[in-house]
Amino acid sequence: MMPPTIRTPGALATPLRHKPRRRPCAVAAAAALAALIPLSGMAAPVTWAQLGGGNWTTASNWSPAAVPVADDEVTISNGGTAWLGSGGATPLFSLLRVGVDTSGTGVGTVTGTGTDLRAESMEVGVAGTGSGSGNGTIDSKGAVIGGWSTLSVGASSVGAETSQTLSATGTIKAGSVSGFSFYRIGVLRSASGSDSTASGVVITPGTGASTPASGLDVGVLSSTGDRTRATGVLDLGKTSFSQSFSTESINIGVSVSAGGGSFADGTVKVDGRGGAFRQIWVGAIGGTSAAQALASGARGQFRVGGDVDVAYGGAWVGSATGFRHDGDAYDQANGDAEIGGALRLAHIDSLGIGLAQGGEATGSLRAGRLELTATGDGPWFSIGHAWDGGKATGSLEVGAIAADPGSRIAQLVVGGLSGGDARADGKLRIGHGDLQVARDVWIGAGTGVSARGEATLGGVLAGSGNSILNVGFAEAAAGTTMGADVSGTLAVAGMRDFRSYRVGTLLGVSAADARAVGTVSASGTDASTVADSISVGVLSRTGPRAHATGVLDLSHSSLRFDGYDDGVAWIGYADSGRGSFAEGTVSIGGDVGRMRALVVGQVYGSTQERAGSSARGEFRVGGNLDLDVTRGEPWIFIGSTGEGGADRDGSFFDQANGSVQVGGRLRTQDSARFAIGTTVGGEATGALQASRIEITPYGGNSWSSIWIGTSGSGGKASGILQAGRFEMAANAKLDQLVVGASNNGTARGELRSDGGQLRIGQLYVGETGSGGAGSAQGSVQLRATQLTADDVRAGVGIGASASIGLMQSQAQVNGDFRLDNGELLLDDSLLQILDTLTLGSGATLQIDIDGLLRGTQYGAIDADLVSLAGTLAIDLGDFDFFGDSFAFDLVVSGGSDGITGDFTSVLIQGLAAGYEAHYGIELDSTEVYRLRLTREAATVAEPGTLALLLGCLVASAGGRRRAKA
């Protein structure tokens, strides 16, 4: 018969294997056991011949008539009792069998008052091939039970499936048990009959004995029927034990290939050092893949006062695998492990705490210290892992972790799930030390729909460069109708070398009211993170009223996008059913480098049924943010809706709010696309603030476009882009800049710059579509900035208004400049227009005059052709009236007939008492709109070479001028 197996995620099949043993028999007798050194010699069979009681040392009680000696095969299986004197020790028998039946029930008892019993192999209360139950007891307080091969007490190995109800009961109470390679205490195998049981108890309070073991089974069932039960207790007191070989496993409370309603319960207590093992199973049950109509379960306790070494195998506590729950019937496993000293893991396959496949599992492991030695990808860590519709709760608490150089684990799962309606709850706490993961990390995350994870690490959590960090993440199969509730919290000193972060992210759950919440924080000042993409507070392909919240706090570290994918960050993003909400917050103290795209606060709607969702995103960078065009066309969306289609359906509309703050430099290429506060029919608010924005050339034709506060039909949008300084490399140029534009919606956009250079193709400020009833307000305020644009359209359309301010700036427009409605403010600035300046009836040209120097101390315009209308507003509040007359060329055209039209009104503020203002078009070699200021008593001479076409039409005296600072 092939050995039974239990499979766990990421682990190889782990057989419960043992060396071949002699086929057991059955009887009753008495004695005590202990340690030995094997002796050579030919084994001779010696059988107890008395049906009643008799003295062990009387030769006639044996057949043949001789007292057993070393190397004999001793059998007491006829119902009689052999009395062995107290004290001393027996010879080393080749085999001691008490109550063994090769074809039926075996019942055996060994009792004593202190005689040490020694045999290479011992079998007490063993039932063998065929059908039968085993019941064995060794009760010899203070005695030593010793051997070097196999110890079987209360065991039954049917050898073929049977429908009979069988049992195996084994009990050992001795001073110590030592030397045996294989232990079978309360083991029942291949008994498919319902209601079969197996029970094993080992109690050895001795202090000095050591028990090297290859295989140890206490309370084990395999290949059994329904409603079977196995119970095992291993209480070694201050005795220590260990595996001396690497081919077997320690199984405490294990049921393999069990039927419905089965249960396994195992307990291990070791006050001394636990020793070294290959594989340890505590509280484990495994069944078939078919649904079980009855609930099964396993419970295990593993408590060691000292150190435990696990090498070249694995450890599992609280594991239920191979089941599918059936209605209300759930298989359950519960494991609890506590190690007072160090848990040393060397080259193992897996560590599983709380595993469930279609059932329920709870696992807990506490250790003073975790030491890891691993080759390759290392072991799989699963703490609270459920799959195929299961439920799992896991906890791992370690005071400190230490890993050999280059050692890492393959995958870390804390509250992880995969598939079905699985639920998982995991907790990981490590006080000190660093941990590296070769593959992925799952904290309250998985491919199912319900998980909760919490992890705290006093050191650095590191990936392998291709690892994914999942915290509060769920991705369900398409069309999943079950509700999702996922949350994850990770707090570490630092993180690095992860390919991507997925925090507070929910994908593909079509049921209503799904939730995903994730928080990641790194407190260390030297933390470094490497990632290709991050998703924080993201919903995608979900049902109505879904909710995702993600927080990524790297306040003391930097984030560099380097390596595998596109370098994209999704912060507060919703592509989900109606009424959904996504919120993401990212705080990075240092730099963010090599990012291609950034999405902060966006609702993406492709159908009207998705309208009514909202997203909010906040992305704060203390240092620099670099967009890298080598990864593709860079783009930023901050507070935007409707990028994929309709975002309004009647009274349902999408809402988005995004904010990006960059304390240092934001660098991108002139191929970038920015959308800040943009919507089609929803509501959007976006803000981008950076100390410095650097734009470098792409190397080819520019196709960049920046939208700030733009809306479509019925939408409301507000966007702000604020830069302490714009810096554009030579030949770099933005293709299009739109600030405040609407097509039958409401839009407000604002661009501010306090220095540098800005080169733009088409500049649109405050514009509405033709024939619409919407409104748009756009504002461009430039201070100490050099602006170059091909064309400017401002305040164009019904309900449109624009505000363009140039303060201590120089601007050149290579084509036309048109302002229909709004204000053009020139403060100590010069605006040069190579083609036509058009000021509409709703336009106001406001010019501040602080001195006599044109373009530096007062605002002025040079244009080839000029069409005037609207209002001229002049501010003289800071001008020093030190003479009798002054002249200011406000607008200079490029020809003798260069100016048409005139201002409807002229407003002058700050005119000093006793001065008159005269303004109008004068002709030099070209037409000039000029302002003259004269004292009232002074005479203005007729210009010798100037023909006064229009002047002194309106005199407007201002109030007393303001004193200059």
GIPEKA-V829942 format. One record per residue. N is the residue number from 1. RES is the residue in one letter. OMEGA is omega in whole degrees, -180 to 180 (none if undefined). D_FIRST is the distance of its C-alpha to the first C-alpha in whole Angstrom. Layout:
<<N/RES/OMEGA/D_FIRST> <N/RES/OMEGA/D_FIRST>>
This chain:
<<1/M/178/0> <2/M/179/4> <3/P/178/6> <4/P/-178/9> <5/T/168/12> <6/I/180/16> <7/R/177/18> <8/T/-178/22> <9/P/176/25> <10/G/-178/26> <11/A/174/23> <12/L/175/20> <13/A/-177/16> <14/T/-176/16> <15/P/171/12> <16/L/-170/12> <17/R/177/11> <18/H/177/12> <19/K/177/13> <20/P/179/11> <21/R/174/14> <22/R/-179/16> <23/R/-174/14> <24/P/176/17> <25/C/-179/20> <26/A/177/23> <27/V/175/26> <28/A/180/29> <29/A/-176/31> <30/A/177/33> <31/A/-179/33> <32/A/-169/33> <33/L/177/31> <34/A/-173/32> <35/A/-178/32> <36/L/170/32> <37/I/-174/33> <38/P/178/30> <39/L/-180/32> <40/S/177/32> <41/G/-179/32> <42/M/-180/30> <43/A/177/28> <44/A/-180/30> <45/P/177/29> <46/V/-173/31> <47/T/176/31> <48/W/-172/33> <49/A/-176/35> <50/Q/175/37> <51/L/178/36> <52/G/-179/39> <53/G/179/39> <54/G/-178/41> <55/N/179/41> <56/W/-171/39> <57/T/177/41> <58/T/-173/43> <59/A/-176/41> <60/S/177/42> <61/N/-177/39> <62/W/174/36> <63/S/-5/35> <64/P/-172/36> <65/A/178/39> <66/A/177/39> <67/V/-178/38> <68/P/177/35> <69/V/-178/36> <70/A/178/34> <71/D/177/31> <72/D/169/30> <73/E/-172/27> <74/V/-179/29> <75/T/173/27> <76/I/-171/29> <77/S/-178/27> <78/N/180/30> <79/G/180/31> <80/G/-178/34> <81/T/177/35> <82/A/-179/36> <83/W/-179/39> <84/L/-178/39> <85/G/-178/42> <86/S/179/42> <87/G/179/43> <88/G/-177/42> <89/A/176/38> <90/T/169/36> <91/P/178/35> <92/L/-179/32> <93/F/174/30> <94/S/-180/27> <95/L/173/25> <96/L/179/26> <97/R/-180/24> <98/V/-180/26> <99/G/-179/25> <100/V/179/22> <101/D/-175/21> <102/T/-177/18> <103/S/-177/18> <104/G/-176/20> <105/T/178/21> <106/G/178/22> <107/V/-178/25> <108/G/179/27> <109/T/175/30> <110/V/177/31> <111/T/-179/34> <112/G/-178/37> <113/T/177/40> <114/G/177/40> <115/T/177/38> <116/D/-178/36> <117/L/-173/33> <118/R/177/31> <119/A/177/28> <120/E/176/25> <121/S/177/23> <122/M/175/23> <123/E/-178/21> <124/V/180/23> <125/G/-175/23> <126/V/174/19> <127/A/-173/17> <128/G/-173/15> <129/T/-179/13> <130/G/178/14> <131/S/179/16> <132/G/179/18> <133/S/179/19> <134/G/179/20> <135/N/-176/23> <136/G/180/25> <137/T/168/28> <138/I/-178/29> <139/D/-176/33> <140/S/-174/35> <141/K/177/37> <142/G/-179/39> <143/A/177/37> <144/V/176/34> <145/I/-172/31> <146/G/177/30> <147/G/179/27> <148/W/-180/25> <149/S/-171/22> <150/T/173/20> <151/L/179/21> <152/S/180/19> <153/V/-179/22> <154/G/-176/21> <155/A/177/17> <156/S/176/15> <157/S/-172/11> <158/V/179/11> <159/G/176/8> <160/A/-177/8> <161/E/180/11> <162/T/180/14> <163/S/-178/17> <164/Q/173/19> <165/T/-175/20> <166/L/178/19> <167/S/173/20> <168/A/-178/19> <169/T/-180/23> <170/G/-180/23> <171/T/174/27> <172/I/171/28> <173/K/-175/32> <174/A/177/33> <175/G/175/36> <176/S/175/33> <177/V/-171/30> <178/S/166/29> <179/G/-176/28> <180/F/176/24> <181/S/-176/22> <182/F/178/19> <183/Y/171/20> <184/R/-176/18> <185/I/-177/20> <186/G/-175/20> <187/V/178/16> <188/L/-177/14> <189/R/172/11> <190/S/177/9> <191/A/-173/13> <192/S/179/14> <193/G/-180/17> <194/S/174/20> <195/D/175/22> <196/S/-176/20> <197/T/172/21> <198/A/-178/20> <199/S/179/23> <200/G/180/23> <201/V/175/27> <202/V/178/28> <203/I/180/31> <204/T/-176/33> <205/P/-177/37> <206/G/-174/37> <207/T/-169/39> <208/G/-173/39> <209/A/175/35> <210/S/-174/33> <211/T/175/29> <212/P/-176/27> <213/A/172/23> <214/S/180/20> <215/G/-179/18> <216/L/177/20> <217/D/177/18> <218/V/-177/21> <219/G/-174/20> <220/V/174/17> <221/L/173/15> <222/S/179/12> <223/S/-176/11> <224/T/-180/14> <225/G/-179/17> <226/D/174/20> <227/R/176/23> <228/T/-176/20> <229/R/175/22> <230/A/-180/21> <231/T/-180/24> <232/G/177/24> <233/V/175/27> <234/L/-178/27> <235/D/-175/31> <236/L/179/32> <237/G/180/36> <238/K/175/37> <239/T/175/35> <240/S/178/33> <241/F/-179/29> <242/S/174/28> <243/Q/179/25> <244/S/178/26> <245/F/-175/23> <246/S/-178/22> <247/T/-174/18> <248/E/-177/17> <249/S/173/18> <250/I/-175/20> <251/N/-178/19> <252/I/-178/22> <253/G/-174/22> <254/V/176/19> <255/S/-175/17> <256/V/-179/14> <257/S/-176/13> <258/A/174/16> <259/G/-179/18> <260/G/179/22> <261/G/-179/24> <262/S/-176/22> <263/F/175/23> <264/A/-175/22> <265/D/-179/25> <266/G/180/25> <267/T/176/28> <268/V/176/29> <269/K/179/32> <270/V/179/33> <271/D/-179/37> <272/G/-179/37> <273/R/-176/35> <274/G/179/32> <275/G/-174/31> <276/A/-178/29> <277/F/174/25> <278/R/-180/23> <279/Q/178/22> <280/I/174/23> <281/W/179/22> <282/V/-179/24> <283/G/-176/24> <284/A/176/21> <285/I/178/20> <286/G/-180/17> <287/G/177/17> <288/T/-179/17> <289/S/180/20> <290/A/178/21> <291/A/180/24> <292/Q/-177/24> <293/A/-179/27> <294/L/-180/26> <295/A/175/27> <296/S/-179/24> <297/G/176/25> <298/A/179/24> <299/R/-179/27> <300/G/174/27> <301/Q/-179/30> <302/F/-177/30> <303/R/-179/33> <304/V/-179/34> <305/G/-177/38> <306/G/-177/38> <307/D/176/36> <308/V/177/32> <309/D/175/31> <310/V/-175/28> <311/A/173/27> <312/Y/178/25> <313/G/179/23> <314/G/179/24> <315/A/-179/25> <316/W/180/25> <317/V/-179/27> <318/G/-173/27> <319/S/175/24> <320/A/-175/23> <321/T/175/21> <322/G/-179/20> <323/F/166/22> <324/R/-178/25> <325/H/-177/28> <326/D/-177/29> <327/G/180/33> <328/D/-178/34> <329/A/179/30> <330/Y/172/29> <331/D/-172/26> <332/Q/174/27> <333/A/-178/26> <334/N/180/29> <335/G/-179/29> <336/D/-180/32> <337/A/179/32> <338/E/-177/35> <339/I/-177/36> <340/G/-179/39> <341/G/-177/39> <342/A/169/38> <343/L/-177/35> <344/R/-179/34> <345/L/-177/32> <346/A/173/31> <347/H/-179/29> <348/I/179/27> <349/D/-172/25> <350/S/166/26> <351/L/-176/28> <352/G/179/27> <353/I/-179/30> <354/G/-179/30> <355/L/180/27> <356/A/172/27> <357/Q/-178/25> <358/G/179/27> <359/G/179/27> <360/E/-180/29> <361/A/176/29> <362/T/-179/31> <363/G/179/31> <364/S/177/34> <365/L/176/34> <366/R/-179/37> <367/A/178/38> <368/G/-176/41> <369/R/175/40> <370/L/179/38> <371/E/-172/38> <372/L/170/36> <373/T/-174/35> <374/A/172/34> <375/T/-179/33> <376/G/180/34> <377/D/179/33> <378/G/-176/32> <379/P/173/30> <380/W/176/30> <381/F/178/31> <382/S/-178/31> <383/I/-175/33> <384/G/-175/33> <385/H/179/31> <386/A/177/30> <387/W/-180/29> <388/D/176/29> <389/G/-178/31> <390/G/177/30> <391/K/-178/32> <392/A/174/32> <393/T/-177/34> <394/G/179/34> <395/S/175/36> <396/L/-180/37> <397/E/-176/40> <398/V/179/41> <399/G/-179/44> <400/A/177/44> <401/I/178/42> <402/A/-179/42> <403/A/175/40> <404/D/179/41> <405/P/180/43> <406/G/-179/41> <407/S/179/38> <408/R/175/37> <409/I/-175/35> <410/A/-178/33> <411/Q/-179/34> <412/L/178/35> <413/V/175/35> <414/V/-173/37> <415/G/-177/37> <416/G/-178/35> <417/L/177/34> <418/S/172/33> <419/G/173/33> <420/G/179/34> <421/D/-175/36> <422/A/174/34> <423/R/-179/36> <424/A/-180/35> <425/D/-176/38> <426/G/178/38> <427/K/179/40> <428/L/178/40> <429/R/178/43> <430/I/-174/43> <431/G/-176/47> <432/H/175/47> <433/G/-178/46> <434/D/-180/45> <435/L/178/42> <436/Q/-177/41> <437/V/-177/39> <438/A/-177/37> <439/R/-171/37> <440/D/175/38> <441/V/180/39> <442/W/178/38> <443/I/-175/40> <444/G/-170/41> <445/A/175/40> <446/G/-179/37> <447/T/174/37> <448/G/-174/37> <449/V/-177/40> <450/S/179/40> <451/A/175/39> <452/R/-178/41> <453/G/177/41> <454/E/-178/43> <455/A/177/43> <456/T/-178/46> <457/L/-179/46> <458/G/179/49> <459/G/-177/48> <460/V/172/48> <461/L/-174/45> <462/A/172/45> <463/G/-178/43> <464/S/-174/42> <465/G/178/45> <466/N/-178/43> <467/S/176/41> <468/I/178/42> <469/L/-178/43> <470/N/179/42> <471/V/-176/44> <472/G/-173/45> <473/F/174/43> <474/A/174/42> <475/E/-178/41> <476/A/176/40> <477/A/-178/39> <478/A/178/42> <479/G/179/43> <480/T/-175/41> <481/T/179/43> <482/M/179/42> <483/G/-178/44> <484/A/176/43> <485/D/-173/44> <486/V/176/44> <487/S/180/45> <488/G/178/45> <489/T/178/47> <490/L/177/47> <491/A/-177/49> <492/V/174/49> <493/A/180/51> <494/G/178/51> <495/M/176/49> <496/R/171/49> <497/D/172/47> <498/F/179/46> <499/R/180/46> <500/S/173/47> <501/Y/172/47> <502/R/-172/46> <503/V/-179/48> <504/G/-174/49> <505/T/-177/48> <506/L/-176/46> <507/L/165/45> <508/G/178/45> <509/V/-174/45> <510/S/178/47> <511/A/-180/47> <512/A/171/50> <513/D/177/51> <514/A/-176/48> <515/R/172/48> <516/A/-179/47> <517/V/-180/49> <518/G/178/48> <519/T/176/50> <520/V/178/50> <521/S/176/52> <522/A/-173/53> <523/S/-175/55> <524/G/-179/56> <525/T/-178/59> <526/D/-178/57> <527/A/178/54> <528/S/-179/54> <529/T/178/52> <530/V/-176/51> <531/A/174/50> <532/D/179/51> <533/S/175/51> <534/I/175/51> <535/S/-177/51> <536/V/-177/52> <537/G/-173/53> <538/V/171/52> <539/L/178/51> <540/S/177/50> <541/R/-178/49> <542/T/179/49> <543/G/-177/50> <544/P/175/54> <545/R/174/54> <546/A/-175/52> <547/H/177/53> <548/A/178/52> <549/T/-180/53> <550/G/177/52> <551/V/175/54> <552/L/-175/54> <553/D/175/56> <554/L/-170/56> <555/S/-177/60> <556/H/-174/60> <557/S/179/58> <558/S/179/58> <559/L/-180/56> <560/R/177/56> <561/F/-171/54> <562/D/164/53> <563/G/-156/51> <564/Y/-173/49> <565/D/-171/50> <566/D/-175/53> <567/G/-176/54> <568/V/175/55> <569/A/177/55> <570/W/-176/55> <571/I/-178/56> <572/G/-174/57> <573/Y/-180/56> <574/A/168/55> <575/D/-164/54> <576/S/-179/53> <577/G/-175/54> <578/R/177/58> <579/G/180/59> <580/S/-177/56> <581/F/177/57> <582/A/-179/56> <583/E/179/57> <584/G/179/56> <585/T/178/58> <586/V/177/58> <587/S/-177/60> <588/I/-176/60> <589/G/-176/62> <590/G/-175/62> <591/D/169/62> <592/V/-172/60> <593/G/172/60> <594/R/175/59> <595/M/176/59> <596/R/-174/59> <597/A/-180/59> <598/L/178/60> <599/V/-177/59> <600/V/179/61> <601/G/-179/61> <602/Q/169/61> <603/V/-178/60> <604/Y/-178/59> <605/G/179/59> <606/S/178/59> <607/T/179/60> <608/Q/180/62> <609/E/179/59> <610/R/-178/58> <611/A/-180/62> <612/G/177/62> <613/S/-180/60> <614/S/180/61> <615/A/177/60> <616/R/-178/61> <617/G/177/61> <618/E/-175/62> <619/F/-177/62> <620/R/180/63> <621/V/180/64> <622/G/-178/66> <623/G/-176/66> <624/N/176/66> <625/L/-177/64> <626/D/170/64> <627/L/-172/63> <628/D/-177/62> <629/V/180/63> <630/T/178/61> <631/R/-177/58> <632/G/-178/60> <633/E/-178/62> <634/P/179/63> <635/W/178/63> <636/I/173/64> <637/F/-177/64> <638/I/-178/65> <639/G/-176/65> <640/S/176/65> <641/T/170/64> <642/G/-180/64> <643/E/-179/63> <644/G/-179/61> <645/G/-174/63> <646/A/175/64> <647/D/176/64> <648/R/176/67> <649/D/-175/66> <650/G/-180/69> <651/S/179/69> <652/F/179/66> <653/F/-180/66> <654/D/177/64> <655/Q/180/65> <656/A/178/64> <657/N/-179/65> <658/G/-180/65> <659/S/176/66> <660/V/177/66> <661/Q/180/68> <662/V/-178/68> <663/G/-180/70> <664/G/-173/70> <665/R/167/70> <666/L/-177/69> <667/R/178/68> <668/T/178/68> <669/Q/-179/69> <670/D/171/71> <671/S/-175/69> <672/A/172/67> <673/R/179/67> <674/F/171/68> <675/A/-175/68> <676/I/-177/69> <677/G/-178/70> <678/T/-180/69> <679/T/172/69> <680/V/-180/69> <681/G/180/70> <682/G/176/68> <683/E/-178/69> <684/A/176/68> <685/T/-180/70> <686/G/179/69> <687/A/174/70> <688/L/-180/70> <689/Q/180/72> <690/A/177/72> <691/S/-180/74> <692/R/176/74> <693/I/179/73> <694/E/179/73> <695/I/-178/73> <696/T/-178/72> <697/P/177/73> <698/Y/-179/70> <699/G/177/71> <700/G/178/72> <701/N/-180/74> <702/S/173/73> <703/W/-177/71> <704/S/175/71> <705/S/179/72> <706/I/177/72> <707/W/180/73> <708/I/-180/74> <709/G/178/74> <710/T/-178/74> <711/S/175/73> <712/G/-174/73> <713/S/177/74> <714/G/-176/74> <715/G/175/72> <716/K/-176/73> <717/A/176/73> <718/S/-178/74> <719/G/179/73> <720/I/170/74> <721/L/-177/74> <722/Q/-179/76> <723/A/173/76> <724/G/-180/78> <725/R/170/79> <726/F/175/78> <727/E/-179/77> <728/M/179/77> <729/A/179/77> <730/A/179/79> <731/N/176/79> <732/A/-176/76> <733/K/174/77> <734/L/-176/76> <735/D/-175/76> <736/Q/176/76> <737/L/-180/77> <738/V/-178/77> <739/V/179/78> <740/G/180/79> <741/A/-176/78> <742/S/172/78> <743/N/-177/78> <744/N/175/79> <745/G/178/77> <746/T/-176/78> <747/A/175/77> <748/R/-180/78> <749/G/-178/78> <750/E/175/79> <751/L/179/79> <752/R/176/80> <753/S/-180/81> <754/D/177/83> <755/G/174/83> <756/G/-177/82> <757/Q/179/82> <758/L/180/81> <759/R/-172/81> <760/I/171/80> <761/G/180/81> <762/Q/178/81> <763/L/178/82> <764/Y/-177/82> <765/V/177/83> <766/G/-175/83> <767/E/176/83> <768/T/180/82> <769/G/-177/81> <770/S/175/84> <771/G/-177/85> <772/G/179/83> <773/A/-177/84> <774/G/178/81> <775/S/179/82> <776/A/176/81> <777/Q/179/83> <778/G/-178/82> <779/S/174/83> <780/V/-177/83> <781/Q/-176/85> <782/L/177/85> <783/R/179/87> <784/A/-176/87> <785/T/176/85> <786/Q/-176/86> <787/L/172/85> <788/T/-180/85> <789/A/176/85> <790/D/179/85> <791/D/178/86> <792/V/172/86> <793/R/-175/86> <794/A/177/87> <795/G/-177/87> <796/V/178/87> <797/G/179/87> <798/I/-180/88> <799/G/-178/86> <800/A/177/86> <801/S/-178/87> <802/A/174/87> <803/S/178/87> <804/I/-180/88> <805/G/175/89> <806/L/-180/90> <807/M/-177/91> <808/Q/-174/92> <809/S/175/90> <810/Q/-178/91> <811/A/176/90> <812/Q/176/90> <813/V/-175/89> <814/N/178/90> <815/G/-177/90> <816/D/172/91> <817/F/-177/91> <818/R/175/91> <819/L/-180/91> <820/D/-177/92> <821/N/179/91> <822/G/-171/91> <823/E/170/92> <824/L/-179/92> <825/L/176/93> <826/L/-179/95> <827/D/-180/95> <828/D/-175/96> <829/S/178/94> <830/L/176/95> <831/L/180/94> <832/Q/-178/94> <833/I/-175/94> <834/L/177/95> <835/D/-168/95> <836/T/169/96> <837/L/178/96> <838/T/176/96> <839/L/-178/96> <840/G/-177/96> <841/S/179/98> <842/G/-176/95> <843/A/173/95> <844/T/174/96> <845/L/-180/97> <846/Q/-178/97> <847/I/175/99> <848/D/180/99> <849/I/180/102> <850/D/-178/102> <851/G/-174/104> <852/L/-176/106> <853/L/-176/104> <854/R/177/102> <855/G/177/98> <856/T/176/98> <857/Q/169/100> <858/Y/-177/100> <859/G/-178/98> <860/A/-179/99> <861/I/168/98> <862/D/179/99> <863/A/179/98> <864/D/177/100> <865/L/-176/100> <866/V/173/101> <867/S/-173/101> <868/L/171/101> <869/A/177/101> <870/G/-171/100> <871/T/170/101> <872/L/179/102> <873/A/-177/101> <874/I/180/103> <875/D/179/102> <876/L/-173/104> <877/G/-179/103> <878/D/-179/103> <879/F/179/106> <880/D/180/109> <881/F/-173/112> <882/F/-177/114> <883/G/-177/116> <884/D/-177/119> <885/S/-180/116> <886/F/178/113> <887/A/-177/111> <888/F/177/107> <889/D/-174/106> <890/L/-180/103> <891/V/179/102> <892/V/-180/104> <893/S/-178/103> <894/G/-179/103> <895/G/-178/106> <896/S/175/110> <897/D/-171/109> <898/G/-177/105> <899/I/173/105> <900/T/179/105> <901/G/179/105> <902/D/176/106> <903/F/177/104> <904/T/179/105> <905/S/178/105> <906/V/179/106> <907/L/180/105> <908/I/-180/106> <909/Q/175/105> <910/G/178/106> <911/L/-177/110> <912/A/178/112> <913/A/179/115> <914/G/-180/118> <915/Y/174/116> <916/E/178/116> <917/A/177/113> <918/H/-175/114> <919/Y/179/111> <920/G/-177/111> <921/I/176/110> <922/E/-178/113> <923/L/165/113> <924/D/170/113> <925/S/173/112> <926/T/179/109> <927/E/-177/109> <928/V/170/108> <929/Y/-168/107> <930/R/173/109> <931/L/176/109> <932/R/176/113> <933/L/180/113> <934/T/171/117> <935/R/-177/119> <936/E/-178/121> <937/A/-176/125> <938/A/177/124> <939/T/-180/125> <940/V/-179/122> <941/A/175/124> <942/E/-179/123> <943/P/-177/121> <944/G/-176/122> <945/T/-177/120> <946/L/173/118> <947/A/-178/119> <948/L/180/118> <949/L/-179/116> <950/L/-179/115> <951/G/177/115> <952/C/-179/116> <953/L/-179/115> <954/V/175/114> <955/A/-179/115> <956/S/-179/112> <957/A/176/113> <958/G/178/110> <959/G/178/110> <960/R/-179/111> <961/R/178/108> <962/R/176/105> <963/A/179/106> <964/K/-180/104> <965/A/none/102>>
